[in-house]
């Protein structure tokens, strides 16, 4: 029968409460199944749900009311031996009641868990990993009554002594920092803790340098394991014959090391994330152009053009897929120009019905049409001495395109229902997610208006072509929405999430990335956002092509591109590409075959 062991402050022995119900409630109120007398625990603090052999502890206080490994959690999957804290009370979950032990051992066991609690609480106040490591080994030396202790971390696969301490928190001198390579190697290879009760007479380890030099009577070495991965080791020695280590001491140290490894792993992870965030902050400062973030060559070229064109009144056409940030670019052009003190007015040409669009653009007088109960200014008048941003320009009806062309040329507009025109001094910045020249060829957009607006063109690249910009933008958005949604526990993206973001094609571009990050921030209860939190599963990611297939695809697309430039002239294309004309003929034959039968799948 599973039990929960409580280690109340001041109690000599832990209190065992059997788990007999499918849902066991925990809190300070007397109606709970497990009543905890603790002024820091809520009346109804948490509940433990049993589902077969699965046990999940969930906070019901409306927040992260469970602490484990120095971190607050909303929910926790429990396994045999799991240690957690509700309020200021330490608890341990056991799938079976512990075997009877002596009072002295139980008291020691209780003290160990209380030490873990105190260590977890102190962790939150530590300013550096080095302070945490020193605190960890100092506590180990104290509760094991060792004479010296070492904390070893694996750095690039090699064991490195990070802390070496003796009694009274004394830092060991360099010539004292000697330990047994054979003992360390044994634990690293096996992943199992080891105790040498009588090191001086042990046939395998009695010749070790640390045993000989310091005449250690007993040694314990325990791995710091997190999800099967060894972070490092705790190595302690004792030269007091009367206080030799035994298997029970090793058991206690192993439990401590299990919890300490979680705390240490979080601290190391936090330290790395802080370093990464510092580097990202520096990168953002270098790569942020107003509200626009980017450092890929295409975006740097956009920034250069914005700087050159912003100080003029030249009309600018911004082209790019939906969600690439066209409005941000328009705002930056306005902000850096001489009209920055004037209004920046936006109108989405696709969002307004055709019969109302003219009124929205130019205004109307009272009685001009049914529902016109008052004279109203249009967007052109509102943008006087400022910038008018025409979004989704390609959706303008042809009849209205003529009036806009006249308004731009003459710098005058006339309200609907009025004959008198009025002067406006505006700059036009337009945007579209279509190739406007294709719309001109198809007769859906006036060529004269196209050339009037397309003095300078800015082609924004899709997110999938911006390389490492994806990570920078994602980190920027994560920080923004963590602040907005009050989710400070989320510290960054897991490596798998970053890889998935780079592989995903992002058809919705930055707007889609923003939406997925919002969702992840709301639902993620871990310090790192995983790919699944953003719904970026393997089946939604394009496969990585073998190099041969990728090369074939590039050659195929590049030949098609040059053929299009040369109007389908095969001989000129072969000459431009410096290849035999038969190469172009074979390419065209293969393309025709694929059109008839479909492309062959990559091997």
N, C-alpha and C positions, 0 to 999 in steps of 0.2 A: 504494500500500500504506500503511495507517495506521501511525503510529509514536507511541511515547511518548518525549518528551524529558525527561530527568532533569537537574536542576540541583543536583548534589551540592555541599555546602558546601566551599569552598576550591578547587573545580575551575574552570579557566579557561573551558572550553567545555562545552556540554550534551552528554549522552550519548544517542544515539538508539537505541531498541530497536523493531524492527518487530513489528507485531501480525499474526501469521500463523495463529493457531489460533482456533477458535470460542470457547474459554475460555482466557484468559491469566492465569496466577496471578502475584501480586506479594507479596513478603515477603523476610525476611532469610535464610531457609533456602536452601541451595544447590539444592534440588530445584525451586524456583520457576522459571517462565519468565523473570521479571524479578527478578533478585536485587538487593536494595537494602542497601547497607552503612550501616546507621543503627541506633544503639542504642535509638531510640525506636519502631522499627517491629517488629511482631510477626513470628514465624517465617512464619506464613501470614496475611498482613494483609488482602488484598483480591483479588478477581478481576474481570477485564474480560470481559464476555460480548458476543459479536458476533451479532446477529440481522439479517441482511441489511445495510441501511445504518444500523441502530440499534445504539448502543454504550452499555452500562450498566455502571458501576463499582459494585461492592457490597462493603461491609466484611464480613469473615468472622471478625472478632475477638470477636464477640458484643456489639458496641456500635457507636457512631458513630465509626468510625476514619478518616473522610475529612473533610478541612477544605477548604471553598471559600468564598470571600467572607467569611471570618471566622466561619463557622458550621460546626459539626460535622454530618455527614450519615451515614446508614446506607447510602444508595445515591445515585447521581448519574448522570443522563443526560448523556453526553458529546457535545459538538459540536466542530467544527473550531476549535481555539484555546482550548478549555477548560483552565483552570489549576486545579490542585488540589494538596493536600498529604497525604502519608502519612508518619506520624511527623514528622520535621523536614525531610523532603526535598520540594522543590517539583518538580512534574511538569507537563507540558503535553501534551495530546492533539492530534495533527494527523492529518487524514484522508489527507494526502500528505506525503512527506518534504519538509522545507524546502529551498529552493534554496540552493546553496553561497554562503556569505557570507565576508567578510573576518574574520580572527581578532579584529580590534579591535571589529567590530560584534557578533560572537558574544559576546565578553566583556561588552560593554555590555548586550546582550540578556539574558545570564545574570544580570547585576547587577540589571536591572529586575525580573525575576521574584523574585529574592531579596529585593528591596526590598518587593515585594508581600507576600511571606511575612511579613517582619518587621512590615509594617504591619498585616496581619491578626492577628498575635499581640498586637501592642500594643493593637489595638482592644478586646480582651477586658478590658484593664485600665483603659480610659478610663471616667471617671465621668460624662461629659457629651458631648452631640453637639458642642458648641462646641470642646472639646478635640480631638475627632476631626477636625473640619473644619480646624483649624489645623495638625494633624499632616499631613493629606493635602496641603495646599497647600505646606507647608514641604518635603515630600519632592519634590513636583513641581518646585519652584524649584531644588532641589539637583541632581536628576539631569538636568534639561534645561539647567542652567547659565543660567537666566534671571535677569534683574535684578529682576523684579517678577512677582507672580502673584495672580490673583483667583479666588475660588471663589464662584460665583453660584448661588443656588437660586431656583426658581420658587415664589413665595408668592402664592396666589390668582391665578395666571396671569401675574404680573409678575416680571421678573428683579430680584432684590435681592442686592447684594453682602454676603455673610456674612463673608468673610475677605479681607483685602488685605494681603499680606506682601511684603517685600523680602528682600534678602540678609541672612544672619545672623539669620534669624527675626525681623526687625524689622517691627513693625506700621506700615503706611503711614499717614501723616498724612492728614487729610480732604482737603486740597487735592491730594494725590497720587493719590487714588482716582478717577481718570478713565480711562475705557476707551471704546472705539469702539462707539457704539450701532448703527452700520451693520453691523459685524462680528458683534456679538451677535445682531442681528435675522436676519442671513443664516443663522447656524447654527441658531437656534430655528426658523426657517421650514422649512429644508431637513432638519434632523436630521443633517446631515453635518459632519464636522470640516473645518477650513480652516486653511491655512498661508499666510502672506504672507511670502515669503522676503526681499523688499526693500520694506518698507513705505513708506519715504521716497519711492520712485519708482513706487509702484503707482498706476495711473491711477484706480482706484476708491476706494482707502482712504487715499491719501496726505494727504487733507484731514481725516481723523478727528482728534478732539481729543486722544486719547491718543497718536497718532503724532506730532502737531505739538508738543504740550506737552512730551513726554518724549523726542522725537526717537528713537522706537523704530525700530530697523533691521528687526526681524522680529517677527511676531506669530503665535501659534497659539491656536486656540479649538476646544475639543472638547466635544461634548455628553456628559452623564452619562445614559446610557440604561439603562432596566430594562424589559424586555418591551415595547419600542417606545415607552415613555413617557419623556419628558425630565424628569429631576429638576432639572437645572441645567446649569452649564457650568464648565469650567476654562479660564481665559483667562490666557495668559502672554505677556510681552513682553521683548524683549532690545534694549538700546541699545549692544551691543558689536558693532562691524562685523565683527570677526574670528570671531564665533560666531553667525552667522545660522542660523536654523532652516531645515530642508529637509524633503523628503517622508519621508525615512527617520526623522527625528526625530518627525514627525507620526504615523507608523505606530507607533512605540514608545509615544508618549503616548496614542494611541487604545487600544492594548492595555491600558495601565495604567488608563485611564479606564473601560474596560469592567469590569475587576475592581473598581476603586475604587467604581464606581456600585453594585455589588452590596453591598459593605461598607457604603456610605453609606445605601443603601435600608434595609438591616437595622437600622442604627443609628437612623435616623429612625423606622422602624416600632416599634422597641423603645422609643424615647422617647415616642411617642404612646401605646403600650400601657401604659407606666408611668404616664403621666398619666391614662389611662382607668382603670387599676386603682386609682390613688389616689382618683379620683372615685368609683369603685364601692365602694371600702372605706369612704369617708365616707358614701355612700348606704346601705351595709349597716348601718353603725353607727346611722344614723337610722331605718332601715326594718326592722331585725331585732328581733323580739319573742321573746326566748329563742332557741330553735332555729328559729322560724318567720320566714320572710322575706316581706315584702310591703308595698306602699304604695298599692295600688289602694283606692278608697273602700270596697268590700265587705270587704276584709281589715282595714282600719282600724276598721270597725264591729265585726268579730269580735274584734279586740284590745281594744276598749273593753268589750265584753260579758265577755270573759275576766277583765279586771281587776275588774269589778263582781261577778261571780259566784264568783270563786276564793275569796274570803274567807268564803263561806257554805258550808253543807252541802247546798245545794239540788241535786237530781238534774239532770243535763244530758244532753240528747240531741243528738248531732252527726250531721248528715246531709250527704251529699256523695258524688260519684262515687268509684269506686275510684281510689286513688292521689292523692287530694287532700290527704292529711296529717291524717287524723282522729285517729290515735294521737298525733301530735305535739301537737295541740291538747289532747287529754286529759292528756298529760304536763305541759303548761304550766299547765293548771287545777290539777293536783295540786301542782306546784312552787311556785305562788304562793299556795296556801292554807295554812290552819292545820295541815293534815295532812302537810305537806311532809316532816316527820321520819319519817313512817310509810311502810309499803310501798306501792308502786304495782304492782298485780297485773293482768295482762292475760290474758284468755281469748278465743280466737276461736271463737265458737259454731258457725261453719260448718265448722271443721276437725276436730271431734270427732264420732264416731258417736253417734247419738241414745241408744243403750243404755249409753253410757259417760259421757254429758254430765252426768247427775245426780250421779254419783260424783265427777266432776271439780269440779263446783260446790260440793257439800256434804260431800265426803269419804265414807268407808265404814269399817265395822269388819271385823275379820278374820272370814272365813267368810260374809260377806254374800252373796257370789255366787262362782261358779267363777273361780278365779284371784285372789281377794281373800285373799292370804296374810298380810297385815298391816294393822293399822288405819292409815288415811291421812287427813290433813286435806285439806279441799277449798279451792277458791280463796276462798270467802267467809271461812273461818277464817284463811287466809294473809293476807288483806287487812285484818284487824282493826286498827283505829286508823289505817287508811290509805284508799286509793282502789281500788275494783274497776272495771276497764274492760272492759265487755262489748262486744266487737267483733262485727260482723255479727249484730246483735241480732235482725233479722227472721228468721233461720234457726232460732230456738228452736222446738222442737215445742210444740204447744198444751198438752199435759199438763204439761210442765215450766214453762210460763209461770205456771201457777197456784201452783206451789211457790215460784217466785222472787218473785211478788207477796206471798205470805204472809211470806217471809223479810224483804222490805223493810219491810213494814208492822209486823211484830212484832219486827224486829231479832234474830231467833233462827233458827238452822238446826239441822237434824237429819241426822246421818250416815245413809247407806244401811245398813239392817240394825240400826239402833239406835232406841230409843224416846225416849231422853232428849235434849232440845234444849240448845243452848248459845248464849249471848249473843254477838253480834258488833256492833261499832261501825264501820260502814264508810260510805263515800260511793260512790254509784253514778254512773259516767259511761258512757253507752252510745253506740254508733255504728252506723250502717247506711248502705248505698249505695242503699237503696230509699226511696220515699216511704211512711213508716210508716202514715199515715192511709189510703192506698190499700190497704195490707195489712189494716187494720182493717175497711174497707168490704168487702173480699173475704172476710172471716172467717178470715184466716190469722194474725191477731194480736189478742190480747185488748184490748178498749177500756180496761178498768180499769187494766191494766198500762201501756198507752200513756200514759194521763194521769198515772200515778204516776211514770213516767220522764221524761215530756216537760214538766217544769216550766219549763225554759229550753231553747230550741232554737237551735242554731248551724248555719246553712246555709252550708257551705263552697262557694265558687265554683269551677267547673272552671278549669283552667289557661288554656284558650283565651280566657277572659273577663277575664284579669288583666293585660292590656296589657304594660307594661314590666317587670312582675314577672318575666316569663319570662327576660329577659336577666340580671336580678339573680340569680335562682335558678341559672341555667345557669353563670354566672361563679363562684358560690359552690361548686357541685358540681365544676366543673372544677378549682379550686384544691385541693379536698379529694382528688380522685382522682389528680391529678398528684403530690401528696405521697405518697399511698398506693402508687401504682404506680411511683414514682421516675421521673417523666417531666418533668424541669424545663425541657426544651427547648420545650414547648408553652406559648405565652404568651397565647393568647386565641382568639377566634372571628373568622373573616373576615366582612366585612360581608354577604356572600351567605348565610352560615350564620345570622346574626342575623335577616335578612329571612325566611329559610325557617322558622325557629323561630316567628316571629310569625304566619306564614300557616298552619302546620300545625295541625290541630284537636286534637291530643293526646288521643285517646280514653283512653289510660292515664294521663293527667295527669302529676304530678310523678314518679311511679314510672317511667313510660315515658321521660321526659326523663333521669332518672338512668341508666337502662340504656343509652340511646343515647350518653350522654356517656362512660360507662365504656368502651364499645366503641371510641369515637373515640380516647380517651386511649391505649388499648392498641395500636391499629393506626396511628395518625397519626404520620408522621415529618417533619412540617412544623411551623414555628413557629405557624401558625394553622390551626385546625380548619375545614375546609370543610363545606358542606352535605352533600356526598356522603359524607364521613367518618361522618356521623350517619344515613346512608341516607335523607336528605330530598331526594329527587330531584324534578324538576319534575312528573313524572307522579303523584307521591304528594301533591301540594299542591293544595288547592282553587283553582279559577280566581278571579281578581279580577273581580267583576261590574261592568259599567258602572253609572254612578250611577243611571240610570233604572231598571234592573233591581233594584238594591239598594233603591231607594225603594219599588218595587212590592212587593218581598218583605217589607219592614218593615211597610207598610200592611196587607198581607194578614195577617201574624202578629199585629199589634196589634189589628185588628178581631176576630180569632178570640179573642184573650185577653179583650177586654172583653165579647164575647158569652158566654164561659164564666163570667165573673164575674156577669153578669146572668141566668144560667140560660137563655140562648138567647132572651131577650126582645129582639126586634129594635127595637121602638119605644123602649124605655128605652136601648138601646145607642146608637141614633141621637141621642137627647137628650143622653146623656153625652158623646158625641164631637162634639156641636154640628154635625151634618151632616143633610142631607135623608134621611128614611127610605128613599128609593129607592136611596141609595148602599149601604145595608146589604143591600137586596134584590138589587142587582146583584152585590154581593160574594158572596152565598150562591149565586146562580145560576152565577157563574163557578167557584166551588168545586165545585159539583155536576158541572159540565162537565169539570173537570179530573179528578175522581174517575172519570168514565166513560171519558175518552179519555187521561188522563195529562197532566201539565203540559207546556206548550210550552217548548222549550229557549230560553234567552236568545239574542238575536241577537248 
